[in-house]
């Protein structure tokens, strides 16, 4: 039986969310794992979704996916900082690996480049990070 992982995705930018989930899912499946996708409104809600997943005991790790694009107000700064801090906190308090697969960019062009475009694929990177950390956890727990 394969290990089960969660992908929590903020759906505020629907197309970016879809691309990130596709990349993460592909990496999990290629590793022989299974993945459940849980949708939330946006990046700010990701830490609580990750906490629900970690506390459930069902998942070996959680990839948190989404996008925050800079606008004309300080909103960007708060959402980025709180989602990053919250996701890290879930990992540290639960011991369940949680990856920060949230695009934090200035514009849509940068986001697309990092969601399977010409730069990298943040969804894939998040899934790989979760898989690696879950393996480390297994090795060290014997």
Backbone as numpy.savetxt, mean C-alpha at the origin, in Angstrom:
# Nx Ny Nz CAx CAy CAz Cx Cy Cz
-1.26 -24.49 0.69 -2.10 -23.30 0.69 -1.21 -22.05 0.69
-1.54 -21.11 -0.16 -0.71 -19.91 -0.27 -1.00 -18.93 0.86
-0.03 -18.08 1.12 -0.19 -17.06 2.13 -1.12 -15.97 1.62
-1.85 -15.35 2.53 -2.81 -14.32 2.16 -2.30 -12.95 2.58
-2.39 -12.01 1.66 -2.00 -10.62 1.89 -3.19 -9.71 1.62
-3.11 -8.49 2.13 -4.14 -7.49 1.86 -3.54 -6.35 1.07
-4.34 -5.79 0.19 -4.00 -4.55 -0.49 -5.12 -3.58 -0.15
-4.79 -2.55 0.62 -5.76 -1.50 0.94 -5.50 -0.36 -0.03
-6.54 0.12 -0.67 -6.35 1.13 -1.71 -7.30 2.31 -1.52
-6.70 3.49 -1.53 -7.48 4.72 -1.52 -7.95 5.01 -2.94
-9.25 5.10 -3.12 -9.85 5.22 -4.45 -10.07 6.65 -4.93
-9.49 7.65 -4.28 -9.76 9.03 -4.65 -9.43 9.31 -6.12
-8.29 8.81 -6.58 -7.91 8.88 -8.00 -8.12 7.48 -8.58
-9.27 7.25 -9.14 -9.71 5.91 -9.54 -8.75 5.22 -10.51
-8.31 5.91 -11.55 -7.43 5.29 -12.53 -6.09 4.91 -11.92
-5.54 5.80 -11.10 -4.28 5.49 -10.43 -4.45 4.32 -9.47
-5.55 4.31 -8.74 -5.82 3.21 -7.80 -5.86 1.88 -8.54
-6.55 1.86 -9.67 -6.65 0.62 -10.46 -5.27 0.15 -10.89
-4.45 1.06 -11.38 -3.10 0.69 -11.83 -2.25 0.16 -10.69
-2.32 0.81 -9.53 -1.54 0.37 -8.37 -1.98 -1.00 -7.90
-3.28 -1.23 -7.85 -3.80 -2.55 -7.44 -3.39 -3.62 -8.43
-3.47 -3.32 -9.71 -3.06 -4.31 -10.72 -1.60 -4.71 -10.53
-0.73 -3.73 -10.31 0.69 -4.03 -10.12 0.95 -4.83 -8.86
0.34 -4.43 -7.76 0.53 -5.16 -6.50 -0.01 -6.58 -6.61
-1.18 -6.72 -7.19 -1.80 -8.04 -7.33 -0.91 -8.95 -8.17
-0.37 -8.42 -9.24 0.51 -9.20 -10.11 1.71 -9.73 -9.32
2.33 -8.89 -8.51 3.51 -9.30 -7.73 3.13 -10.37 -6.71
2.02 -10.17 -6.00 1.59 -11.17 -5.02 1.32 -12.52 -5.70
0.61 -12.50 -6.81 0.28 -13.74 -7.49 1.52 -14.43 -8.05
2.45 -13.66 -8.60 3.70 -14.24 -9.11 4.51 -14.88 -7.99
4.35 -14.40 -6.77 5.05 -14.97 -5.62 4.32 -16.18 -5.05
3.18 -16.55 -5.66 2.42 -17.70 -5.18 1.50 -17.37 -4.02
1.27 -16.09 -3.77 0.42 -15.66 -2.66 -0.98 -15.30 -3.18
-1.89 -15.14 -2.25 -3.23 -14.65 -2.55 -3.37 -13.25 -1.98
-4.31 -12.48 -2.53 -4.48 -11.11 -2.07 -5.96 -10.75 -2.04
-6.36 -10.09 -0.96 -7.69 -9.49 -0.84 -7.52 -7.98 -1.00
-8.38 -7.35 -1.78 -8.33 -5.91 -1.98 -9.44 -5.25 -1.18
-9.07 -4.25 -0.40 -10.03 -3.51 0.42 -9.95 -2.03 0.01
-11.06 -1.48 -0.40 -11.10 -0.10 -0.86 -11.52 0.85 0.26
-10.88 2.02 0.27 -11.23 3.11 1.18 -11.31 4.39 0.35
-11.90 5.46 0.90 -12.07 6.68 0.10 -10.77 7.31 -0.39
-9.75 7.38 0.46 -8.51 8.04 0.06 -7.35 7.63 0.92
-6.22 8.30 0.72 -4.98 7.94 1.43 -5.08 8.16 2.93
-5.84 9.13 3.36 -5.97 9.41 4.79 -6.58 8.24 5.55
-7.43 7.48 4.90 -8.10 6.33 5.53 -7.28 5.05 5.52
-6.16 5.05 4.81 -5.35 3.84 4.70 -4.83 3.30 6.03
-4.34 4.14 6.95 -3.84 3.56 8.20 -4.90 2.78 8.98
-6.10 3.27 9.03 -7.14 2.54 9.77 -7.50 1.24 9.06
-7.57 1.27 7.73 -7.83 0.04 6.98 -6.70 -0.97 7.22
-5.46 -0.50 7.23 -4.32 -1.39 7.49 -4.41 -1.98 8.89
-4.82 -1.17 9.84 -4.98 -1.65 11.23 -6.06 -2.72 11.31
-7.20 -2.48 10.66 -8.25 -3.51 10.64 -7.71 -4.82 10.06
-6.97 -4.72 8.96 -6.42 -5.93 8.32 -5.40 -6.61 9.23
-4.50 -5.83 9.81 -3.46 -6.40 10.68 -4.09 -7.06 11.90
-5.06 -6.39 12.50 -5.71 -6.93 13.71 -6.55 -8.16 13.43
-6.96 -8.35 12.19 -7.82 -9.50 11.85 -7.08 -10.82 12.00
-5.75 -10.79 11.90 -4.97 -12.02 11.97 -5.01 -12.83 10.69
-5.67 -12.34 9.67 -5.82 -13.08 8.40 -4.64 -12.89 7.46
-3.92 -11.77 7.61 -2.96 -11.38 6.57 -1.52 -11.42 7.05
-0.64 -11.88 6.15 0.79 -11.89 6.42 1.39 -10.50 6.24
0.69 -9.62 5.55 1.16 -8.27 5.33 0.11 -7.45 4.60
0.33 -6.15 4.59 -0.64 -5.22 3.99 0.10 -4.22 3.10
-0.28 -4.15 1.84 0.23 -3.12 0.94 -0.79 -1.99 0.90
-0.38 -0.81 1.30 -1.26 0.37 1.30 -0.98 1.18 0.04
-2.00 1.37 -0.76 -1.84 1.97 -2.08 -2.76 3.18 -2.25
-2.30 4.16 -2.98 -3.12 5.32 -3.26 -2.28 6.43 -3.85
-2.86 7.61 -3.93 -2.15 8.75 -4.49 -2.62 10.03 -3.82
-1.67 10.94 -3.61 -1.96 12.28 -3.15 -1.22 13.21 -4.10
-1.98 14.09 -4.76 -1.40 15.01 -5.72 -1.47 16.42 -5.15
-0.33 17.10 -5.17 -0.23 18.44 -4.58 -1.25 19.38 -5.23
-1.88 20.16 -4.40 -2.83 21.16 -4.89 -2.39 22.54 -4.46
-3.34 23.44 -4.34 -3.03 24.83 -4.02 -3.05 25.12 -2.52
-3.41 24.13 -1.71 -3.50 24.35 -0.27 -2.55 23.43 0.48
-2.52 23.53 1.79 -1.67 22.68 2.63 -2.23 21.27 2.83
-3.39 21.00 2.30 -4.04 19.70 2.47 -3.10 18.55 2.13
-2.36 18.70 1.05 -1.40 17.70 0.58 -0.43 17.30 1.69
0.14 18.30 2.36 1.14 18.05 3.40 0.55 17.21 4.54
-0.64 17.56 4.97 -1.28 16.84 6.07 -1.63 15.41 5.69
-2.21 15.23 4.53 -2.62 13.88 4.12 -1.40 12.98 3.94
-0.36 13.49 3.28 0.85 12.68 3.08 1.48 12.29 4.42
1.66 13.28 5.27 2.33 13.02 6.55 1.53 12.06 7.42
0.24 12.27 7.52 -0.57 11.42 8.39 -0.74 10.01 7.84
-0.86 9.86 6.54 -0.98 8.51 6.01 0.33 7.75 6.20
1.45 8.40 5.94 2.75 7.74 6.14 2.97 7.38 7.60
2.72 8.34 8.49 2.91 8.10 9.92 1.98 6.98 10.40
0.75 7.02 9.98 -0.22 6.03 10.42 0.11 4.62 9.95
0.53 4.50 8.70 0.87 3.18 8.16 2.09 2.62 8.89
3.10 3.46 9.11 4.28 3.01 9.86 3.89 2.59 11.27
3.01 3.33 11.89 2.56 3.01 13.25 1.88 1.65 13.30
1.08 1.35 12.31 0.41 0.04 12.27 1.44 -1.08 12.23
2.44 -0.93 11.38 3.50 -1.94 11.30 4.18 -2.13 12.64
4.54 -1.02 13.27 5.29 -1.09 14.52 4.46 -1.61 15.68
3.20 -1.27 15.74 2.39 -1.71 16.88 1.84 -3.11 16.72
1.65 -3.57 15.49 1.07 -4.91 15.29 2.11 -5.95 14.92
3.23 -5.52 14.37 4.23 -6.46 13.87 3.89 -7.01 12.49
2.78 -6.61 11.93 2.39 -7.04 10.59 2.99 -6.04 9.59
3.77 -6.53 8.64 4.39 -5.62 7.67 3.34 -4.86 6.86
3.49 -3.55 6.84 2.62 -2.68 6.05 3.52 -1.79 5.19
3.27 -1.76 3.88 4.09 -0.96 2.98 3.37 0.31 2.57
4.14 1.37 2.42 3.63 2.67 2.01 3.73 2.76 0.49
2.69 2.36 -0.19 2.63 2.41 -1.65 1.78 3.57 -2.13
1.96 4.71 -1.50 1.16 5.89 -1.83 2.02 6.84 -2.65
1.53 7.20 -3.82 2.20 8.19 -4.65 2.01 9.56 -4.01
3.09 10.28 -3.81 3.03 11.64 -3.28 3.74 12.52 -4.30
2.96 13.12 -5.18 3.51 13.77 -6.37 2.93 15.17 -6.56
3.55 15.89 -7.48 3.11 17.25 -7.77 1.99 17.31 -8.80
1.93 16.31 -9.69 0.94 16.37 -10.76 0.61 14.98 -11.28
-0.41 14.91 -12.13 -0.86 13.63 -12.66 0.20 12.98 -13.54
0.96 13.75 -14.27 2.02 13.19 -15.11 3.03 12.40 -14.27
3.43 12.97 -13.15 4.35 12.26 -12.25 3.70 11.01 -11.68
2.44 11.09 -11.35 1.73 9.94 -10.80 1.67 8.80 -11.81
1.31 9.11 -13.04 1.22 8.06 -14.07 2.58 7.42 -14.34
3.63 8.22 -14.28 4.98 7.67 -14.49 5.36 6.68 -13.41
4.78 6.83 -12.22 5.12 5.97 -11.09 4.05 4.90 -10.81
3.09 4.81 -11.69 2.04 3.80 -11.57 2.04 2.92 -12.82
3.24 2.50 -13.19 3.38 1.63 -14.35 3.88 2.36 -15.58
4.21 3.64 -15.45 4.74 4.39 -16.58 6.23 4.19 -16.70
6.94 5.25 -17.04 8.36 5.11 -17.35 9.30 5.24 -16.17
8.80 5.49 -14.96 9.68 5.65 -13.80 9.80 4.36 -12.99
8.70 3.91 -12.48 8.65 2.72 -11.63 7.19 2.39 -11.41
6.94 1.37 -10.64 5.55 1.00 -10.34 5.40 0.87 -8.83
4.82 1.90 -8.22 4.71 1.95 -6.76 3.87 0.80 -6.21
2.87 0.34 -6.95 2.08 -0.81 -6.50 2.91 -2.07 -6.42
3.70 -2.30 -7.45 4.60 -3.46 -7.44 5.62 -3.34 -6.34
6.20 -2.16 -6.18 7.23 -1.95 -5.14 6.67 -2.22 -3.75
5.44 -1.78 -3.50 4.82 -1.98 -2.18 4.60 -3.46 -1.92
4.13 -4.19 -2.92 3.91 -5.62 -2.74 5.23 -6.35 -2.48
6.26 -5.98 -3.22 7.58 -6.61 -3.00 8.10 -6.33 -1.59
7.91 -5.11 -1.12 8.36 -4.76 0.23 7.62 -5.58 1.28
6.32 -5.74 1.12 5.54 -6.52 2.08 5.98 -7.98 2.06
6.17 -8.53 0.88 6.61 -9.93 0.77 7.97 -10.12 1.45
8.88 -9.19 1.22 10.22 -9.31 1.81 10.16 -9.20 3.34
9.38 -8.27 3.84 9.29 -8.09 5.29 8.56 -9.26 5.95
7.55 -9.82 5.29 6.87 -10.99 5.83 7.81 -12.19 5.89
8.67 -12.31 4.89 9.66 -13.39 4.89 10.66 -13.19 6.04
11.11 -11.97 6.25 12.02 -11.68 7.36 11.36 -12.02 8.68
10.11 -11.65 8.83 9.37 -11.95 10.06 9.31 -13.47 10.30
9.02 -14.22 9.24 8.97 -15.69 9.36 10.34 -16.26 9.75
11.38 -15.79 9.10 12.73 -16.29 9.40 13.11 -16.04 10.86
12.82 -14.86 11.35 13.25 -14.51 12.70 12.36 -15.09 13.79
11.13 -15.44 13.44 10.24 -16.01 14.45 10.37 -17.53 14.51
11.16 -18.08 13.59 11.47 -19.50 13.63 10.34 -20.38 13.24
